[in-house]
Amino acid sequence: MKSPIARHSLLDDVQAIVTAAAFVSLGLSFLASHHLLTGGTAGIALLLARVTPLRFGPLFALVNLPFFWLGVRQLGWRFTLKTFSAIGLVSLASENLGSLLRLEAVHPAYAAVMGGFLVGAGLLMLFRHRASLGGVNIVSIWLQERHGVRAGLFQMVVDASIVVAGFFLVSIETLALSVLGAVALNVVLAVNHRPGRYLGS
């Protein structure tokens, strides 16, 4: 007889979302220390920050707004509210982390890999607490739950496409390091986020 699936408490969800936001914002700081790109809506916001006067934090929140309807309709209000709480915290943390931390002597390859690992670990925490960082995350979770498509593999394809879209904005070296970071991020998800592996809800 299968054990009942344990539900996360409100405290469980709050600590996971706060911790995930800290991981993601730190990971993005590693990437930003060498002007690297990443995937998902964070990657789109980073690209837009290069060509508009707006900063990453506000852009990240704005880019995710169109996905609010999809999240509510396909995954429910609880998922969507937790997701947009995480988006708000990442936006806030990213805007203010510079006053607490300066990454001035980080090897670019280390920044790419560690940035990817941290963002991937943060996303994994959110996924396991029925939340995300919006955009591609919402689509990938919906595809995995409804159609059995591996979320990590789907995100790897989309993220690589977003990073490559920065070809005309960055050097070949920066582009290659950005792809390395995107692969590191999505390896964390592809290996650890599989249907049936984690039964919390």
C-alpha positions as CSV (number, residue, x, y, z in Angstrom):
1,M,0.0,0.0,0.0
2,K,1.4,3.4,-1.0
3,S,2.0,6.0,1.7
4,P,-0.1,9.2,1.3
5,I,1.7,12.1,-0.3
6,A,2.7,14.6,2.3
7,R,1.6,18.2,1.7
8,H,3.9,21.1,2.4
9,S,2.8,23.4,5.2
10,L,2.7,27.2,4.7
11,L,6.0,27.5,6.6
12,D,7.6,24.9,4.3
13,D,6.5,26.8,1.3
14,V,7.7,30.2,2.6
15,Q,11.1,29.0,3.6
16,A,11.5,27.2,0.2
17,I,10.5,30.3,-1.8
18,V,12.7,32.6,0.2
19,T,15.7,30.2,0.0
20,A,15.1,29.7,-3.7
21,A,15.0,33.4,-4.4
22,A,18.3,33.8,-2.5
23,F,19.9,31.0,-4.6
24,V,18.6,32.4,-7.9
25,S,19.5,36.0,-7.2
26,L,23.1,34.9,-6.2
27,G,23.3,32.7,-9.3
28,L,22.2,35.6,-11.5
29,S,24.9,37.8,-9.8
30,F,27.6,35.3,-10.8
31,L,26.3,35.4,-14.4
32,A,26.1,39.1,-14.4
33,S,29.7,39.5,-13.0
34,H,30.9,38.5,-16.6
35,H,27.8,39.8,-18.5
36,L,26.7,36.3,-19.2
37,L,23.3,35.4,-20.5
38,T,20.9,32.7,-19.2
39,G,17.6,31.2,-20.3
40,G,14.0,31.5,-19.3
41,T,12.3,34.8,-18.6
42,A,15.4,35.8,-16.6
43,G,17.4,35.5,-19.8
44,I,14.9,37.5,-21.7
45,A,15.0,40.2,-19.1
46,L,18.8,40.3,-19.2
47,L,18.7,40.7,-23.0
48,L,16.2,43.5,-22.7
49,A,18.3,45.2,-20.0
50,R,21.1,45.5,-22.6
51,V,19.0,47.3,-25.2
52,T,16.6,49.3,-23.0
53,P,17.1,51.8,-20.1
54,L,15.2,49.6,-17.7
55,R,17.0,47.5,-15.0
56,F,16.8,43.7,-14.7
57,G,14.5,43.7,-11.6
58,P,11.5,45.6,-13.2
59,L,12.0,43.8,-16.5
60,F,11.9,40.4,-14.9
61,A,8.6,41.2,-13.3
62,L,7.1,42.7,-16.5
63,V,8.2,39.8,-18.8
64,N,6.4,37.3,-16.5
65,L,3.0,39.1,-16.4
66,P,1.7,37.5,-19.6
67,F,2.2,34.0,-18.1
68,F,-0.1,34.8,-15.1
69,W,-3.2,33.7,-17.0
70,L,-1.6,30.4,-18.2
71,G,-0.5,29.6,-14.6
72,V,-3.9,30.2,-13.1
73,R,-5.8,28.3,-15.9
74,Q,-3.5,25.3,-16.2
75,L,-1.9,25.0,-12.7
76,G,-4.2,26.8,-10.3
77,W,-4.2,29.9,-8.1
78,R,-2.0,28.4,-5.4
79,F,0.8,27.6,-7.8
80,T,0.4,31.0,-9.5
81,L,0.5,33.0,-6.3
82,K,3.6,31.1,-5.0
83,T,5.2,31.7,-8.4
84,F,4.6,35.4,-8.5
85,S,5.8,35.7,-4.9
86,A,9.1,34.0,-6.0
87,I,9.3,36.4,-9.0
88,G,8.8,39.4,-6.7
89,L,11.5,38.2,-4.3
90,V,14.0,37.5,-7.0
91,S,13.4,40.9,-8.6
92,L,13.8,42.6,-5.2
93,A,16.9,40.6,-4.2
94,S,18.5,41.2,-7.6
95,E,18.0,44.9,-7.3
96,N,19.6,45.1,-3.9
97,L,22.2,42.4,-3.8
98,G,24.9,44.7,-5.1
99,S,24.8,46.7,-1.9
100,L,25.7,43.5,0.0
101,L,28.0,41.6,-2.3
102,R,30.5,42.4,-5.0
103,L,31.9,39.6,-7.3
104,E,35.0,41.3,-8.7
105,A,37.5,38.5,-9.1
106,V,35.6,35.4,-10.3
107,H,36.9,33.3,-13.1
108,P,34.4,33.5,-16.0
109,A,34.0,29.7,-16.4
110,Y,33.4,29.3,-12.6
111,A,30.9,32.2,-12.8
112,A,29.1,30.4,-15.6
113,V,28.9,27.0,-13.9
114,M,28.3,28.2,-10.4
115,G,25.7,30.7,-11.6
116,G,23.9,27.9,-13.5
117,F,24.1,25.5,-10.5
118,L,22.7,28.1,-8.1
119,V,19.8,29.1,-10.4
120,G,19.1,25.4,-11.2
121,A,19.0,24.5,-7.5
122,G,16.7,27.4,-6.8
123,L,14.4,26.4,-9.5
124,L,14.4,22.8,-8.2
125,M,13.3,24.0,-4.8
126,L,10.5,26.0,-6.3
127,F,9.3,23.1,-8.5
128,R,9.2,20.8,-5.5
129,H,7.0,23.3,-3.7
130,R,4.6,23.7,-6.6
131,A,6.0,27.1,-7.7
132,S,8.3,28.4,-10.4
133,L,9.8,31.6,-11.8
134,G,7.1,32.0,-14.4
135,G,7.4,31.9,-18.2
136,V,9.2,28.8,-19.5
137,N,9.0,27.3,-16.0
138,I,5.2,27.3,-16.1
139,V,5.1,25.7,-19.6
140,S,7.7,23.1,-18.7
141,I,5.9,22.0,-15.5
142,W,2.6,21.9,-17.4
143,L,4.1,19.8,-20.2
144,Q,5.7,17.4,-17.6
145,E,2.6,16.9,-15.6
146,R,0.1,16.7,-18.4
147,H,2.1,15.2,-21.2
148,G,5.1,13.5,-19.6
149,V,7.7,15.7,-21.3
150,R,10.8,16.0,-19.0
151,A,10.8,19.6,-17.6
152,G,14.6,19.8,-17.5
153,L,15.1,18.6,-21.1
154,F,12.4,21.0,-22.4
155,Q,13.9,23.9,-20.6
156,M,17.4,23.0,-21.8
157,V,16.3,23.4,-25.4
158,V,14.4,26.6,-24.8
159,D,17.1,28.1,-22.7
160,A,19.8,27.3,-25.2
161,S,17.7,29.0,-27.9
162,I,17.3,32.2,-25.7
163,V,21.0,32.3,-25.0
164,V,21.9,31.9,-28.7
165,A,19.5,34.7,-29.5
166,G,22.1,37.0,-27.8
167,F,24.6,36.2,-30.6
168,F,24.4,39.8,-31.9
169,L,24.8,41.3,-28.5
170,V,27.8,39.5,-27.0
171,S,31.2,38.1,-28.0
172,I,31.6,34.5,-29.0
173,E,33.5,33.8,-25.8
174,T,30.6,35.3,-23.7
175,L,28.1,33.3,-25.7
176,A,30.0,30.1,-25.2
177,L,30.2,30.7,-21.4
178,S,26.5,31.6,-21.4
179,V,25.7,28.2,-23.0
180,L,27.9,26.5,-20.4
181,G,25.9,28.2,-17.7
182,A,22.6,27.2,-19.3
183,V,23.8,23.6,-19.5
184,A,24.8,23.6,-15.9
185,L,21.4,25.0,-14.8
186,N,19.5,22.4,-16.8
187,V,21.6,19.4,-15.9
188,V,20.5,20.1,-12.3
189,L,16.8,20.0,-13.4
190,A,17.1,17.1,-15.8
191,V,18.8,14.9,-13.3
192,N,16.8,15.8,-10.2
193,H,13.3,16.8,-11.5
194,R,11.7,13.6,-12.8
195,P,8.1,12.5,-12.6
196,G,7.5,10.4,-9.5
197,R,10.9,11.0,-7.9
198,Y,9.7,13.5,-5.3
199,L,6.3,13.1,-3.8
200,G,5.8,16.3,-1.7
201,S,3.0,18.7,-2.8
